[in-house]
Amino acid sequence: MKRTHHNGTLRIENVGEHVELVGWVAKRRNFGSINFIDLRDRSGLVQLVVNHDEYPIVETLKNEFVISVSGTVRERQDKNPKMLTGDVEIEVAEIKVINKANQTPMIIADETDALEETRLKYRYLDLRRPVMQEKLMTRARIVREMRDTLEAQGFIDIETPMLTKSTPEGAREYLVPSRVHAGEFYALAQSPQIFKQMLMIAGMERYYQVARCFRDEDLRADRQLDFTQVDIEASFLSEDEFQEIIEGVVNNVMVNVLGHEKPAIPKIKFIDALNNYGSDKPDMRFDFLLQDFGTVFAKSEFKVFSDVLAEGGSLKGLVLRGQAESITRKVIDKYTDLVKKYGLKGLVVLKKEAEGFTGSAAKFISESEHDAIVAAFNVEVGDVVFVGSGAWETTCTAIGALRLALAKDYDMVPSNSFAYCWVVDFPMFEMEDGVIIARHHPFTSPKEADIPLLDTDPLAVIAQAYDLVLNGFEVAGGSMRIYDQALQQKLFELIGFTPEEIEKRFGFFVDAFQYGTPPHGGIAFGLDRYAMALTHSDTIRDVIAFPKNASARCPLTNAPSPAVDKQLQELHLSIVTEEK
């Protein structure tokens, strides 16, 4: 079982060499006395040529058998330009079966007919598919490049605890019962947030970690219960200086891992991102912006619009060019249902024809409003105007979702493209059920000029928070941190923590602020999400070796599963069954 080369590395310059190869049978084709075999290993495929009369064992070979072969590299007569090894083939001189394989429950190739549940149940087979192996290898190269860049900038890799104290950081935690301390629990760390700030207090100055994190949240395409962050924190840097370091990390990933040019990374204020893209994580790969219809309908008699404007709401819309014929009633209903999911009551759709607008709301549009729309937004015959109305952020978000749906349906997104941006100047707080909460987390520093507003108008305070966005995904988020004890105390009180709660949950952290805390800030890359965006994957599960499914279960191991009585007794737990 000797190996001289990896299968996918053989090229025309290897012709005439004796090679010894190992791998899996990807495909066998029988042409009488000659058999052709595609032999696969992690590096790729190479074609074997086996004489059936000399090596009758070839007749027994089936897909996914593990074999070893030796032979001579020769030039192929019928070259295959779709294969990296398509100029050569191996004339087999010896062949041996290392292990047999049963019929697999799925096709092991880039294109497979297996449903996701089958792929996850037989993940070890799914990961044999070259496309899946390439995703995981790309992820590994991303991590290596990020590590190398950070280390070159003086950052130190430091591990922080996974088992820690329960602290409110915005998501439900996983609790781990203590066997030693009956009735007490650790929490699995949602992030290393507090510990990395403690490392700054400790004088480490520049820290990073590829950290495992845990949040008990409902799953979706870009979220898992256990996930990985590239966590970064630095002292004595301004927001701009820190972001410049992170841009260096991104530049090296794009150039050295993907072979792209250094990307432009513009900065967009939160309010502009909502107004123009309908999202605080804008997809900037295509130029299709939200329009403000508030001015053209300022004096509208259409109650749907006038009532919203009277209440201080917003009218946001989109102009779709030249697609009036494709926007049928069924299509309108689909887009209306979409914006309703985001909180709007409905959607006004107007088609531009030679004589004016058509659509269920066209009769409410005055001639002057028609002319104003045409002039303001360069609307031409065949165009379609979509308008939503409601509270500003709700309307922006709903029409932003419509923007993405239209871009997908009308093929506006260029293939294999990447568009980054920084989103900055987030609101410090937001209202939830009549209570002020931190929009990011309670350790984020407000803009220095806005600190007086904490006492008079906290909802107007702007945070020193920033998100790095790629192709419509928030791939990293961070902020400059509070380092003044009195300011941190005020923030805790503003979001409703009593002195007793502060002491109970954050006492050790607040105490540390008394001993010379440096100015500091940081960011955390969601590594899984970043790898998903960089590999153009449809789901985060494609870049995680063994993910959970949408039901928060692992189909491979069938976790979670019940604990046995002995385990429960050791942990001082009992299971209470709810009565139906």
N, C-alpha and C positions, 0 to 999 in steps of 0.2 A: 504493500500500500504506500509506495513511494510516490512523491509528487515533485515534478521538476518545474511546472508552470501552472498558473491559473488559466482556466479555459478561455475566459474572455479577453486575455491579453495577447493571444497569438495573432501575428500579422504576417504579411507577405515576406518580411525580412527573416522570418523563422523557417522558411521553406528549406527542407533538407535536414533539419534538426531532428534528433530522436527525443521524444517527449514521453513523460509518464504523467497521466492525468487521473483525477478522481472526480466523482460527482453523481448527480441524479439523472436518470434517463428522462428527458423532457418529451421526446417523441421518437418513435421508431417507424421507419418506412421500408417495406419489403419490396424489392425489385428482383425477384427470383433468386439468383445466386448472390446478389449484392444487397446488403442492408445498410441503410443510412440511419444514424442515430444522432439526435441533438443532445449533447451532454452538457448539463447545466451545473455550475457552481455559483458562488456569490458574485464572481466577476463577470459572468455572462455565459453565452452558449458557444460551442464549437461543434462542427459536424464531423462525425466519425464515419469511416467507410469500412465495413466489415464483410469479408468473404464468408458466405454462409457455409460453403463446403469445407473450408478450413476451420471455421469456428462455429459448429452447429449450436453451441450454447446460446448464440444470439437469438435463436428462435424462442427461447424461454424468457427473454427480457421483456418486461412490461414497464409502463410509465411509473416513475418514482423508485424503481430499483436503484440501489446504490452500487456503483461498479468502479473498478479501476481498470485502466487500459494503458498500453504502451504502443508506440508506433512512430511513424515518420510524418512530419508536416509536408504537405505537397500543395501546389497551387490548384485551386478549383477551376474546372473548365466552365461551369455555369455559376459565375460569381453572383453573390447575393448582396446588393448594396444596402439592404435594410439591416444587415448584421455587421457589427464591428469586426467580426472574424470572417466576414463573407468572402474574402479573397482566398481563404485556405481551408483545408480539411485534413483529417488525420487518417492515414492508411494504417489500420490497426494490425499489430503483430501479436498482441496478447491481450486477452480480456478475462476479467475475473469478477464474479458476483460477490460483493461484500455483504449485502443485505437485501432481502426481498421486501416488497410492499404490497399491501392489499389495494384493491380498487379504491381510489380516493373519492370522498363525497362531494368534491368540487373540482372544477377545472383549474389546474395550476398554471396560469399564464397571465399576462398583463390584463387581458380581458377574460373575466370569469362570469359564469351565469349564476353564481351562488348569491343568495340573499345575505344581508349583513349578519343576521343571527347565525347562519351557518358558518360564515367567515369567522365570527368571534368564537364560536364553539370549537372550531378546528383551527384556532389561530396559528398554531405551529405550521399548518399547511398553507394558510393564507400568506404567512410571512415568507414562504418559499417563492412566491410570485415576484419576478424581477422588479415590477413597479413598486411593490411594497418594500422590498429590500433597499431600493434606491432612496425611498423617502426616509427610512430610518438612517441610512448612511449619510444622507444630506443633513439630517438633524444633528448627527454626531459631528459633522464638519462645522456646522453652525456653532455648536457649543465650543469646539476647540478654538475656532477663530475668535470668539468672544473672550474666552479665557486668555488667549495669547495677547489680545489687544489690551485687556485690562491689566494683566501682569506687567506689560511694557509701560503702562502708565502709573505703576507703583501701587496697584490694588493688591490686597492680601486675601487669599481664600481662607475664610474662617467658618467653621460649622457652628450652628446654633441649635438649641434643643428642639426636638420634635414634641416631646412630652413637656407641657408647660402649664402655666396658670390660665384659667379661663378669663378672657378679657373681651369686651365687646368691640369688634372691629367691623361690624356691618353684615356678617353672615352667621348662620347657625354653625355651631362648632360640633365636632365629634368629641365625646367624653370617654375617657378610659378609666374604669374603676381601679382603685388601688387595692392590692391584696394586703399590703402591710398596714395601711391606714384605713380602717374600716369606715365606710360611708363617705370617703373623700375621693375626688376625681382629678385626674389630669385632663387637660384639653390637648388634642392634636393641633399643632400650630397652624393657624390660618395663613400666616406669613411670618417671617422673622422680624417684623416691624419694630417691636420694642427692643429686641436684642440688638439689632443693628444700630439703633440709636444709642444704646448703652455702650456699644463698641466705640462710637464716636466720643462719648463721654470718657471712655477709657483711654482715649488718645491714639487709637489705631489709625485715624485720619482717612484711610482709604480701604474699604472692605468690599468683597464680593463673595457670592456663594451661589452654587447651583443647588437650589433648596427645594426639597419636597414639602408641599403644602396641602392642607386638607380643609375642605368646606362642605358642609352638609347642605347642598343646594340642589334644586331641581335641575336635571341635566338638559342640555341642548347641543346643537351641532358643534359649538365652540367652547363647551364647558365639561369638565370632569370633576368627580369628587376628590380624587387625589391627583395633583398636577405638579408641574415643575416651574419654578421661577428662577431666572437669573437675577439675583438680588444685588443691588449696588448702593453704596452709601459713601459720601465723602464730606470732609470738613474743610472749612476756610475757602470755599468757592462760592462765587455768585451763581445765580440761576443760569445766566448765559454761559458762564465758564463750564458749569457742569454739563449743560446740554451739548456744548462743543465736544466734550469727551465722549458722550453717548453717540453723537453723530460720527465720531471716528470709529466706534465699534460697528455701527451700521454700515459705514463705507467699506470697511474691511470685509464684512460678511458679503456684501453685494459684489465686490470685486474679486475676492479670493475664493469664495465658495460658489457663487453663481456665475461669475464671469461677466457681470454687468458693469456699467460705468458707475462712478459715484453718483448717488441720487441727489437731486435738489430737495431740500427739506424746508419748505416755507413755514412760517409761524402764522397761525390763524387764531384770532380771539374766539372764545366760546360763542359770544353773541353773533359773530359773523358766520361761524360754522353753522349755527342753527338757521340763520336767515338765508344763507346761500345754498346750503346743502341739506338742511333739515335733519342734521345729525351732529353730535359732538364727536363722532368718529367718521368724518366724511370720506367717501370714496371719490378721489379726485382723478381717476383714470379717464374720465370722460367729462366733457364740458356741457352740462345740462343742469342749469341752475334754477333754483326756486325764484319766483317773481313775486313782488309785493303788489297786490291788487287793491290795497286799502285806499290809495289815492284816487284811482279811477272810479271806485264805488263809494267815495266819501259822502255823496249826496243821494245814494241809491234809495229807491222806495221798495226794493225787494227786502222783505222783513228778515229773511235768512241772513242777509248781509248787514242791514241797518241795525238790527238788534245787537249783533256781535260787536260792531264798531261802537255802538253807544255804551257798551259795557267794557270798553277798553280792550277788546279782543283784536284778532288779526285775520286778514284775508291773504292766504298764500296759494300760489298756483304754479303750474307748469304749462309751457307751450310745446306741444309735440308737433314737429314739422311733417306735413305731407302724408299723414296717416289716417285721414278722416274715414276713408272707405273701410279700413280694418277695424275701426272702433264701433262694433255692433252693440246692441242692447246687452247681449250676454257678456261682452267684454266690459262694458260700463258697470254692470252688476258686480263683476269680479273685483274691479278696482274700488267700487264703493264699499264692498264688504271689507276690503283691506284697510281702508282709512278708518272704518268704524272700529276695527280691532284696536286702533291707536287712539280712540277717544272722540273722533268726530261723529257728528250726527248724520252726515251725508256728504255727497260730492257733486258739485255742479260741473257738468260736461257740456261744452259748447263747440260745435263743429262750424268752421268758417266756409260758407258757400258764397257764390257770386252776389246773391241778394242779401246776405247777412248771416247771422248765426242761426243754427238749428240746434234743437235739444229741448228737453223738458223744461228748462229754465229760461229758454231764449225769449219767451214772451215778456219776461220781467226785465229784460235788458233794453234800456232806452237807446234811441239813436245816437245821442251824445256819448253814452257809455260805450256803445259799439265802436264809434269813431276813436274814442280815447284808447280803447284796448288795442285796436289796429295800429294806431300811431305809436303807442308806448312800447309795444312788444313786437312790432313788425309782423303782425299776423297776416298771413296770406291765405288764399283759397286752398282748401285741402288740409289746413292746419287744425289742430284740436287744442282747446283751452280747458284745463282742469283747474277748478278753484275749490279750496276748502276753507272753512271758517270756524273759529273758536278761540280759546285762550292761546296766547302767543306760542308758548313752548309745545303745547299739545298739537297745534296746527302745523307748526314747523316739522315736528317729528312725524306726523301722519303723512304730510305731503313729501317728506324725505323718504319715507317707506315707499310711497308711490313712485318717486323718482327712481329708486333702485329696481322696482318691478318693471317699469317701462324700459329702463336701460337693458334689463335682461331680455325682455320680450322682443325688443327691437334691436338687439345686437349692437349696443352702443359701446360695450366694453372691449377695448383692444386686447387681443390674446397675448399671453406671456409678458404683460406689462406690470410695472410696479410704481406706485405713487405714494410717497411718504408726506407727512406733515406733522408739525407740532400743533396741538390745540392748547392754548394758554388762556390765562385770565378767567378761570372758572369762578362762578359764585362760591363763596365760602360756605353758605348754608342754603337749605331749602326747607320748605314746610311739608310735613307729613302728618296727616290727621290732626292738624292744628298745632303741631309741636315743631320747634326748630330742631333740625338735625344737621350734622356735618355732611356736606355733599361728598367729600372724600373720606377722611378719617380725622379724629380729633387732635392729631399731632401736626396737622398742616398749618403753616404760618400764613396769616393774612398779609396782604400788601402793607408795608409800613405806613403808607399815607392813609390807609383805611382803618387803622387801629382805633382812632377816636369814634368811628361809626359803630363799634361793638356795643357802645353804651346807648346810642341813639337810633341807629337803623341797621341792625345786624344783617338783614337780608340784602343790603346794598354792598356789603363787604366783598372784595375780590380776593381770592386766595392765590398764593404763590404755588399753584398746582399746574401740572402739565401732563399731557398724554401724548405719546408717540403713536401715530396712526399709520397703518399700511393697508391700502386697498379696502378701506372701509372697516378694518378691524383695529381695535385698540390693542396694540401689541406690547405696549409698556405704559406704565403710569407712575407718576411720582410727584414729589413736592419738596419745597424747602420746608424745614421743620421749625417748630417753635423751640427756642432754646432758653427762653426766659421763664422762670418758675411762676411768676405772677401772671403772665400772659397765658401759660398753660392752664393754670387754675381757673382763670376767667373763661377760657374756652370750655372746660369741663362743666362749669356752672351754667353757661349759656345753653348747652344741649341737655340740661336737666339733671346732671349728676349732683346728688347731695354730697356734703363733705364726708359723710360716712361711706357713701358708695365710692367716692374718689379714693379714700384711704384703703378700703377693702380691695378694690380692683387694681388700683394703680399706685398704691402707697410707695412701693419700692422704686417705682419709676420716677414719681414726683420727688422723692427724697434725693435721688441721684442728681437732680437739677441744682441742688445746693452746693455742689462741689466743682464748679467751673465747667459749665457745658459750652462747647464751642459752637459757632454757627455751622449748620450742616444741612444736607439735603440728600435725596436719593431717588431711586427709581427701581422698578421691578419689571423685567420682561416676562410676560407669560410665554415661556419657551414653547409650549405645545402649540399655542395659537400662532406664534411667530413662525414656527416651522410649517404649520398648516398654510399660512399665507404665502410663504416663500416657495412652497412646493405646489401651489395652486390646488390643494386638496379640498374636497367638498366637506370634510368633517375632521374635527380634531382627532377622532379615533384612528384616522389613517396614519398619524405620525406618533402614535403611542403603541408600544409593543403589545401590551395586554390591557386594553381599556375595558371600562364598564359599558353596558348598553344603555339605551335611553331609560330603562326601568331601574337603573342603578344596580344592576346585577352583572356578575362576570359569568357569561355563558360557558367559558372554559372550565372554571373550577366550581361553578354554581354558588359562589359566595354572594351575599352573606348566607350563613347557615346557623341552625340552632346550636347553642352551647350545651354541653352535657351537664348533668346535675352537679358533678364534682367541681367542675370549673366555676359554676355559679356560687357554690358554697364557699369556695376559696376566696371569691371576690365579694362575699357578703351580699349577694344579690338574689332576688327571687323574681320570677316572671309572673306578672298579673295579667290574666286574660280578660279582655274587655267583653262584657256581655252585650250581645246583639239585641 
